[in-house]
Amino acid sequence: MEAKAHLRYARISPRKVQIVCDLIRGKSVAQATAILMGTPKAASELLLKLLKSAAANAENNHQMDPEKLYVSQVFACPGPILKRMMPRAQGRAYRINKRTSHITIAVAER
């Protein structure tokens, strides 16, 4: 049985989130928390909050032992892209893509 937590429409590129996701996949919740607290990436703050939420869901909704939990799944999917324009020389305009992510963390018991 897995307990999940979702973060939708996060204003960070999925490519940036995926780097931090790879660091914690398969680790215990305590170890993953320590890794996220020491990682100087913008995505680590979001993932830490989401990991705590998934662990709380496991404990309260599924009666799992918090000491035995590990990160069974973690992934980031692209969300909708906010398209903006940046003025350039000679009346041109370049598109700026502001990407969003949908992040999912699942924890399970060993």
C-alpha positions in Angstrom: 0.0 0.0 0.0 1.2 3.5 -0.9 0.4 6.9 0.5 0.7 9.7 -2.0 1.0 13.5 -2.0 0.6 15.7 -5.1 1.7 19.3 -5.8 0.1 20.7 -8.9 1.0 23.8 -11.0 4.3 24.5 -9.2 6.1 27.4 -10.9 9.4 25.5 -11.5 10.6 23.7 -14.5 10.1 19.9 -14.4 13.7 19.5 -15.6 15.0 21.2 -12.4 12.7 19.2 -10.2 13.8 15.9 -11.8 17.4 16.4 -10.7 16.3 16.5 -7.0 13.8 13.7 -7.4 16.6 11.4 -8.5 18.5 12.1 -5.3 15.8 10.8 -3.0 14.1 8.0 -5.0 14.3 4.7 -3.0 15.7 6.2 0.2 14.1 6.0 3.6 11.9 9.1 4.6 14.4 10.1 7.3 17.4 9.9 4.9 15.4 11.7 2.1 14.6 14.5 4.5 18.2 14.9 5.4 19.2 15.0 1.8 16.6 17.6 0.9 17.5 19.8 3.8 21.1 19.9 2.7 20.5 20.4 -1.0 20.8 24.0 -2.3 18.2 23.7 -5.1 14.9 25.6 -5.4 13.0 22.3 -5.9 14.3 20.8 -2.6 12.1 23.1 -0.6 9.0 22.0 -2.5 9.9 18.4 -2.3 10.6 18.5 1.4 7.2 19.9 2.1 5.6 17.3 -0.1 7.5 14.5 1.5 6.3 15.5 4.9 2.8 15.6 3.6 3.1 12.1 2.1 4.5 10.7 5.3 1.7 12.3 7.3 -0.8 10.8 4.9 0.7 7.4 5.4 0.6 7.6 9.2 -2.8 9.1 9.6 -4.8 7.7 6.7 -3.2 4.3 6.2 -1.9 3.5 9.7 1.6 2.9 8.5 4.7 2.9 10.8 6.6 6.2 10.1 9.9 4.5 10.9 9.6 1.9 8.1 8.6 4.4 5.3 10.6 4.9 2.2 10.2 6.9 -1.0 8.7 4.4 -3.5 7.9 6.8 -6.3 8.8 10.4 -7.0 8.4 12.1 -10.3 7.6 15.5 -12.0 5.4 15.9 -15.0 5.1 19.1 -17.1 2.1 21.2 -16.4 0.7 24.0 -18.5 3.3 26.6 -19.9 2.7 30.3 -19.3 3.8 32.0 -22.6 5.2 35.5 -22.2 6.8 37.9 -24.7 10.2 39.7 -24.4 10.7 42.8 -26.5 13.8 42.5 -28.7 15.6 44.8 -31.2 13.9 46.3 -34.3 10.3 45.6 -33.1 10.7 41.9 -32.7 9.4 39.8 -29.8 10.8 36.6 -28.4 8.7 34.1 -26.5 9.6 33.3 -22.9 8.2 30.0 -21.7 7.4 29.9 -17.9 7.1 26.2 -17.2 5.1 24.6 -14.5 5.3 21.1 -12.9 3.0 18.5 -11.3 5.0 16.7 -8.7 4.0 13.4 -7.1 5.6 11.6 -4.1 4.5 8.1 -2.9 5.8 6.5 0.2 5.4 2.8 1.2 6.4 0.5 4.1 9.4 -1.8 3.8 
